[in-house]
Amino acid sequence: MDVTNLVAALTAAVPGARIEAASATTASDGQPTLFVHRDDLVAVARVLHDTPELAFSVLLDVVGIDRLPAEPRYEVAYNLLSPSQPAHLRLKVQLPAADPRVATVQGIWPGANWLERETWDLMGITFDGHQDLRRLLTPEDWEGHPLRKDYPVQIRLTPRSTEALQVTEEEFQANLSEDRRARARGGAPAARPNRGL
């Protein structure tokens, strides 16, 4: 896929859109990469998805990147696939440290739902218009975003969890004996209540 022609086609389809191709050093892996201004992301994504000649109908991943101490500090990379070509494309949006937010693309690629939640949870990048932006991989009471470069490496917080599994030695031995008997009979062990689960 020729990136120069793609930029020209996208600029014609979305007049005024701020789009530029990444240099060879920026996209060192050889994958075609476009930088899109955050205000133009949804319109450009819609054209990439809906135009039959492009048909980037598959969103493979959404990745947050912290470039601290550089500014703009954050990037969001959208890895796209066009099964009809077949071709890959990476869209990148740069976001300032003071306002790390961009519009959601889940209206175009529904699979962006969980990918954007993960990026928000771990990087703190907000996706405006997302229908359910809440923690995904960390507990609801977690403070901060652990993949940010300025997140403290040594955490001095008391671990928080649900009640630990509490089984006495006698209960453990009884469970083990029951399991062995059931396996010897060729059946499944009887369900035994487990406290703490």
Rosetta silent file (secondary structure, phi, psi, omega in degrees, C-alpha in Angstrom):
SEQUENCE: MDVTNLVAALTAAVPGARIEAASATTASDGQPTLFVHRDDLVAVARVLHDTPELAFSVLLDVVGIDRLPAEPRYEVAYNLLSPSQPAHLRLKVQLPAADPRVATVQGIWPGANWLERETWDLMGITFDGHQDLRRLLTPEDWEGHPLRKDYPVQIRLTPRSTEALQVTEEEFQANLSEDRRARARGGAPAARPNRGL
SCORE:     score description
SCORE:     0.000 S_00000001
   1 L     0.000  129.067  179.396    0.000    0.000    0.000 S_00000001
   2 L   -85.098  116.616 -174.445    1.408    3.364   -0.992 S_00000001
   3 H   -68.047  -36.223  179.890    1.142    5.681    2.013 S_00000001
   4 H   -61.449  -44.459  177.858    1.405    8.859   -0.049 S_00000001
   5 H   -66.190  -36.275  178.563   -1.630    7.867   -2.139 S_00000001
   6 H   -64.438  -44.230  177.805   -3.506    6.867    1.015 S_00000001
   7 H   -60.762  -42.660  179.504   -2.872   10.272    2.620 S_00000001
   8 H   -63.202  -42.241  179.466   -4.074   11.985   -0.586 S_00000001
   9 H   -65.454  -41.703 -179.750   -7.235    9.829   -0.691 S_00000001
  10 H   -68.886  -39.010  179.289   -8.015   10.461    2.984 S_00000001
  11 H   -66.279  -35.473  177.309   -7.400   14.209    2.671 S_00000001
  12 H   -70.302  -37.006 -178.289   -9.759   14.324   -0.317 S_00000001
  13 H   -76.951  -29.744  179.427  -12.423   12.337    1.555 S_00000001
  14 L  -125.135   82.788 -177.028  -12.072   14.389    4.767 S_00000001
  15 L   -56.867  134.705  179.026  -11.284   17.962    3.663 S_00000001
  16 L    84.810   -4.324 -179.948   -9.121   19.819    6.148 S_00000001
  17 L   -66.050  138.017  179.006   -8.075   16.668    8.000 S_00000001
  18 L   -94.194  101.266 -176.033   -4.593   16.848    9.467 S_00000001
  19 E  -132.690  136.027  173.030   -2.917   13.619    8.334 S_00000001
  20 E  -144.676  148.463  179.030    0.730   12.881    7.691 S_00000001
  21 E   -79.154  143.100  176.891    2.713    9.771    6.899 S_00000001
  22 L   -72.787  147.626  176.921    5.293    8.636    9.418 S_00000001
  23 L   -73.727  167.565 -179.676    8.907    8.796    8.355 S_00000001
  24 L   -62.342  -31.899  179.371   10.926    5.615    7.877 S_00000001
  25 L   -75.679  -32.821  178.936   12.653    6.204   11.231 S_00000001
  26 L   -70.433  -41.017  178.877    9.340    6.719   13.045 S_00000001
  27 L  -108.335   66.993 -173.211    7.839    3.522   11.596 S_00000001
  28 L   -67.477  -15.793  179.920   11.031    1.459   11.678 S_00000001
  29 L   -82.947   -1.751  177.630    9.135   -1.841   11.456 S_00000001
  30 L    85.321   -5.873  179.042    8.055   -1.031    7.893 S_00000001
  31 L   -74.964  132.401  177.451    4.338   -0.991    8.674 S_00000001
  32 L   -57.747  129.233 -175.946    2.546    1.935    6.988 S_00000001
  33 E  -132.677  132.101  177.072    1.841    4.482    9.711 S_00000001
  34 E  -119.735  136.489  171.120   -0.237    7.638    9.611 S_00000001
  35 E   -95.366  129.044 -178.719   -0.386   10.384   12.220 S_00000001
  36 E  -124.619  137.165  176.074   -3.880   11.846   12.531 S_00000001
  37 L   -66.253  144.457 -174.854   -4.902   14.841   14.618 S_00000001
  38 H   -61.180  -29.084  178.762   -7.227   13.791   17.426 S_00000001
  39 H   -71.803  -18.972 -177.428  -10.039   16.032   16.167 S_00000001
  40 H  -103.522   -3.065 -173.016   -9.954   14.230   12.808 S_00000001
  41 H   -56.691  -51.960 -174.068   -9.609   10.650   14.077 S_00000001
  42 H   -63.162  -42.998 -179.777  -13.258    9.558   13.908 S_00000001
  43 H   -64.891  -42.948  179.229  -13.835   10.995   10.402 S_00000001
  44 H   -66.479  -43.187  179.079  -10.626    9.420    9.053 S_00000001
  45 H   -61.180  -40.214  179.166  -11.407    6.094   10.750 S_00000001
  46 H   -61.579  -42.718  178.885  -14.896    6.108    9.231 S_00000001
  47 H   -65.041  -44.834  178.943  -13.444    6.584    5.724 S_00000001
  48 H   -59.459  -38.660 -177.679  -10.869    3.816    6.290 S_00000001
  49 H   -76.950  -43.653 -169.017  -13.608    1.460    7.469 S_00000001
  50 H   -91.624  -18.817 -178.398  -16.408    2.326    5.019 S_00000001
  51 L   -76.662  120.511 -175.662  -14.576    2.933    1.732 S_00000001
  52 L   -57.675  -33.797 -178.981  -14.728   -0.320   -0.286 S_00000001
  53 L   -69.930  -22.471 -179.426  -11.274    0.240   -1.846 S_00000001
  54 L  -100.262  -57.897  175.068   -9.732    0.472    1.635 S_00000001
  55 L    49.989   50.026  172.991  -12.027   -1.693    3.814 S_00000001
  56 L   -80.152   77.338 -172.257  -10.015   -1.562    7.033 S_00000001
  57 L   -89.329   -7.381 -176.321  -12.806   -3.438    8.761 S_00000001
  58 E  -117.338  122.279  172.108  -10.724   -5.093   11.480 S_00000001
  59 E   -95.473  111.630 -177.304   -9.312   -3.266   14.498 S_00000001
  60 E   -80.536  -38.081 -174.073   -6.536   -5.502   15.813 S_00000001
  61 E  -164.153  156.122  169.559   -5.418   -3.440   18.773 S_00000001
  62 E  -126.040  122.678 -174.688   -5.420   -0.089   20.535 S_00000001
  63 E  -124.900  129.097  173.869   -2.130    0.668   22.270 S_00000001
  64 E   -91.862  139.228 -178.575   -1.278    3.553   24.570 S_00000001
  65 E  -128.299  128.790  176.472    2.302    4.828   24.498 S_00000001
  66 E  -103.295  116.935 -176.475    3.914    7.081   27.107 S_00000001
  67 L  -103.620   20.742 -179.709    6.791    9.045   25.574 S_00000001
  68 L   -47.976  130.245   13.051    7.784   10.890   28.766 S_00000001
  69 L   -95.612   10.097 -177.733    9.654   13.302   28.816 S_00000001
  70 L   -67.348  158.024  174.771    8.715   14.138   25.184 S_00000001
  71 L  -133.467  128.233    4.082    5.782   16.372   24.358 S_00000001
  72 L   -65.684  139.311 -172.231    3.243   15.474   23.142 S_00000001
  73 L   -71.751  -40.975 -171.640    3.655   12.884   25.843 S_00000001
  74 E  -108.896  152.134  168.924    1.141   10.247   24.763 S_00000001
  75 E  -132.481  145.068  170.606    0.330    8.384   21.588 S_00000001
  76 E  -117.273  122.968 -179.217   -2.564    6.073   20.880 S_00000001
  77 E  -107.181  128.195  177.329   -1.839    3.560   18.120 S_00000001
  78 E  -109.109  115.771  179.797   -4.694    1.845   16.275 S_00000001
  79 E   -96.453  118.710 -172.297   -3.562   -1.264   14.394 S_00000001
  80 E  -116.103  154.221  177.838   -5.893   -1.980   11.477 S_00000001
  81 E  -132.948  136.344  172.571   -6.310   -4.814    8.992 S_00000001
  82 E  -111.824  100.017 -177.647   -7.993   -4.846    5.602 S_00000001
  83 L   -61.980  -27.414 -177.077   -8.761   -8.514    4.844 S_00000001
  84 L   -74.228  -21.548 -174.946   -9.726   -7.742    1.255 S_00000001
  85 L   -86.569  -40.241  -29.693   -6.315   -6.306    0.307 S_00000001
  86 L   -73.289  142.459 -177.960   -4.711   -7.844    2.620 S_00000001
  87 E  -152.201  149.407  174.679   -2.977   -4.881    4.250 S_00000001
  88 E  -108.862  151.667  176.444   -2.069   -3.539    7.659 S_00000001
  89 E  -148.323  140.927  175.225   -2.146    0.097    8.714 S_00000001
  90 E  -115.055  123.094  172.166   -1.239    1.841   11.930 S_00000001
  91 E  -100.213  135.682  176.739   -3.011    5.090   12.848 S_00000001
  92 E  -125.665  139.428  175.603   -1.402    7.175   15.560 S_00000001
  93 E  -121.883  128.735  178.264   -2.848   10.064   17.513 S_00000001
  94 E   -97.467  138.644 -175.728   -0.567   12.236   19.645 S_00000001
  95 E  -130.605  138.515 -179.806   -1.942   13.684   22.879 S_00000001
  96 L   -73.757  154.758 -179.658   -0.532   16.334   25.212 S_00000001
  97 L   -61.382  -35.425 -176.732    0.321   15.494   28.823 S_00000001
  98 L   -73.618  -20.159 -175.927   -2.111   18.131   30.094 S_00000001
  99 L  -148.515   70.488 -177.913   -5.106   16.720   28.185 S_00000001
 100 L   -81.045   80.940 -179.571   -4.742   13.029   27.235 S_00000001
 101 E  -143.351  148.760  178.088   -8.122   12.504   25.587 S_00000001
 102 E  -151.944  158.073  179.766   -9.420   11.435   22.204 S_00000001
 103 E   -70.915  148.695  176.245  -12.826   10.402   20.840 S_00000001
 104 L   -70.836  151.279  174.413  -13.835    6.759   20.989 S_00000001
 105 L  -113.671   16.378 -177.756  -13.902    4.703   17.778 S_00000001
 106 L   -69.807  -15.727  173.374  -16.205    2.008   19.131 S_00000001
 107 L   -72.793  -19.819  179.037  -19.007    3.292   16.881 S_00000001
 108 L   -98.473  -50.475  176.939  -16.842    2.249   13.923 S_00000001
 109 L  -118.691   99.439 -177.678  -15.120   -0.824   15.378 S_00000001
 110 L   -55.511  -27.679  178.892  -17.240   -2.218   18.257 S_00000001
 111 L   -65.457  -11.010  178.124  -14.231   -4.227   19.445 S_00000001
 112 H   -67.295  -18.100 -177.862  -12.621   -0.949   20.529 S_00000001
 113 H   -48.325  -63.243 -175.439  -14.786   -1.087   23.658 S_00000001
 114 H   -72.628  -33.686 -179.952  -12.500   -3.294   25.748 S_00000001
 115 H   -65.010  -40.373  177.323   -9.300   -2.128   24.045 S_00000001
 116 H   -70.670  -36.295  176.268  -10.032    1.492   24.946 S_00000001
 117 H   -61.560  -43.228  179.315  -10.987    0.481   28.489 S_00000001
 118 H   -62.929  -43.232  179.864   -7.651   -1.289   28.879 S_00000001
 119 H   -64.843  -40.602  176.955   -5.766    1.744   27.551 S_00000001
 120 H   -64.861  -45.823 -177.383   -7.637    4.058   29.901 S_00000001
 121 H   -59.438  -48.300 -172.852   -7.084    1.742   32.874 S_00000001
 122 H   -88.395  -26.708 -176.162   -3.352    1.287   32.353 S_00000001
 123 H  -114.993  -18.243 -179.304   -2.387    4.626   30.747 S_00000001
 124 L    79.408   18.819  177.078   -5.043    7.116   31.868 S_00000001
 125 L   -87.664  123.978 -176.286   -5.977    8.167   28.327 S_00000001
 126 E   -88.708  136.835  177.862   -9.644    9.171   28.209 S_00000001
 127 E  -110.360   99.454 -177.584  -11.843    8.150   25.268 S_00000001
 128 E   -60.633  133.679  178.584  -14.605   10.735   24.964 S_00000001
 129 L    87.257   -0.684  178.551  -18.011    9.246   24.221 S_00000001
 130 L   -66.124  136.873 -173.795  -17.075    5.733   25.376 S_00000001
 131 L   -76.558  -17.980 -174.447  -20.179    3.984   26.723 S_00000001
 132 L  -153.455   57.313 -176.495  -18.514    2.184   29.651 S_00000001
 133 L   -80.657   97.261  177.492  -15.096    3.674   30.510 S_00000001
 134 L  -147.077  171.686 -176.300  -14.146    1.984   33.772 S_00000001
 135 L   -55.904  144.399 -179.481  -11.347   -0.160   35.159 S_00000001
 136 L  -123.264  -46.433 -175.798  -10.712   -3.425   33.345 S_00000001
 137 L  -106.610  -19.374  178.324   -7.469   -4.975   34.604 S_00000001
 138 L  -109.018  158.755  179.050   -6.954   -3.231   37.929 S_00000001
 139 L   -63.212  155.512 -178.007   -9.352   -3.185   40.907 S_00000001
 140 L   -56.791  -31.329 -177.610  -11.968   -0.430   41.027 S_00000001
 141 L   -91.993   11.447 -179.961  -10.187    1.211   43.982 S_00000001
 142 L   -66.621  140.910  178.889   -6.772    1.278   42.253 S_00000001
 143 L  -105.224  128.032  177.228   -5.056    4.655   42.288 S_00000001
 144 L    88.337 -171.948 -176.281   -3.262    5.860   39.170 S_00000001
 145 L  -131.693  106.213 -165.139   -2.416    4.190   35.889 S_00000001
 146 L   -67.951  -11.675  177.577    0.377    1.615   36.198 S_00000001
 147 L   -96.692    3.663  174.157    1.844    1.772   32.660 S_00000001
 148 L   -72.452  143.272 -176.759    2.649    5.470   32.848 S_00000001
 149 L   -66.690  -21.916  179.066    6.382    6.080   33.010 S_00000001
 150 L   -96.466   10.382  177.256    6.030    8.248   36.104 S_00000001
 151 L   -71.265  136.485 -176.980    4.035    5.629   38.029 S_00000001
 152 L   -62.416  131.752 -179.566    5.915    4.688   41.230 S_00000001
 153 L   -72.882  -44.275  178.742    7.900    1.492   40.839 S_00000001
 154 L   -93.881  110.912 -179.300    7.908    0.695   44.541 S_00000001
 155 L   -95.137  123.707 -179.683    4.331    0.636   45.756 S_00000001
 156 L  -111.163   57.867  177.294    3.992    1.024   49.485 S_00000001
 157 L  -116.941  147.687  174.252    0.337    0.230   49.828 S_00000001
 158 L   -68.867  128.851  179.284   -1.229   -2.537   51.840 S_00000001
 159 L   -58.121  136.758  178.437   -2.436   -5.190   49.396 S_00000001
 160 L  -113.643  132.972  177.373   -6.217   -5.145   49.006 S_00000001
 161 L  -157.462  177.791  174.730   -8.152   -8.239   48.073 S_00000001
 162 L   -76.436  176.809 -177.954  -11.221  -10.213   48.897 S_00000001
 163 L   -58.327  134.151  179.997  -11.238  -12.553   51.872 S_00000001
 164 L   -69.346  153.338  177.690   -8.469  -15.126   51.703 S_00000001
 165 L   -67.232  123.458 -178.347   -9.344  -18.805   51.353 S_00000001
 166 L  -118.445  106.817  178.271   -9.509  -20.243   54.872 S_00000001
 167 L  -129.607  130.562  177.456   -9.416  -24.020   55.128 S_00000001
 168 L   -73.656  165.292  179.354   -8.301  -25.910   58.216 S_00000001
 169 H   -62.445  -37.374  179.433   -5.811  -28.742   57.917 S_00000001
 170 H   -65.621  -43.330  177.978   -8.575  -31.236   58.711 S_00000001
 171 H   -63.760  -40.057  178.112  -10.857  -29.823   56.000 S_00000001
 172 H   -61.535  -45.968  179.553   -7.987  -29.931   53.503 S_00000001
 173 H   -62.784  -41.236  179.199   -7.269  -33.599   54.349 S_00000001
 174 H   -64.186  -43.402  177.877  -10.984  -34.475   54.084 S_00000001
 175 H   -61.484  -42.134 -179.603  -11.236  -32.743   50.673 S_00000001
 176 H   -65.539  -43.454  178.809   -8.127  -34.574   49.462 S_00000001
 177 H   -63.593  -43.863  178.675   -9.412  -37.956   50.667 S_00000001
 178 H   -61.975  -40.890  179.044  -12.815  -37.402   49.031 S_00000001
 179 H   -63.277  -43.824  179.698  -11.136  -36.441   45.769 S_00000001
 180 H   -63.895  -42.817  178.695   -8.986  -39.591   45.789 S_00000001
 181 H   -62.210  -43.569 -179.159  -12.010  -41.823   46.527 S_00000001
 182 H   -64.162  -40.852  179.247  -14.026  -40.234   43.724 S_00000001
 183 H   -67.082  -36.008  178.564  -11.191  -40.660   41.222 S_00000001
 184 H   -66.064  -34.061  177.999  -10.773  -44.306   42.231 S_00000001
 185 H   -78.958  -11.430 -178.608  -14.513  -44.846   41.549 S_00000001
 186 L    84.359   15.581  179.951  -14.128  -43.104   38.173 S_00000001
 187 L  -117.622 -178.180  177.384  -16.455  -40.239   39.048 S_00000001
 188 L   -86.580  146.780  177.079  -16.197  -36.609   39.947 S_00000001
 189 L   -64.317  150.843  178.092  -15.633  -35.651   43.563 S_00000001
 190 L   -65.942  143.453  178.724  -18.669  -34.465   45.495 S_00000001
 191 L   -69.382  129.264  179.087  -19.018  -30.717   45.632 S_00000001
 192 L  -120.160  139.416  179.919  -17.826  -29.420   48.965 S_00000001
 193 L   -64.954  136.275  175.707  -18.373  -25.868   50.162 S_00000001
 194 L  -112.340  118.157  178.449  -15.234  -23.728   50.070 S_00000001
 195 L   -77.455  138.569  175.389  -15.206  -20.867   52.465 S_00000001
 196 L    96.028   -6.003  179.151  -13.701  -17.639   51.177 S_00000001
 197 L   -92.009    0.000    0.000  -14.288  -18.165   47.463 S_00000001
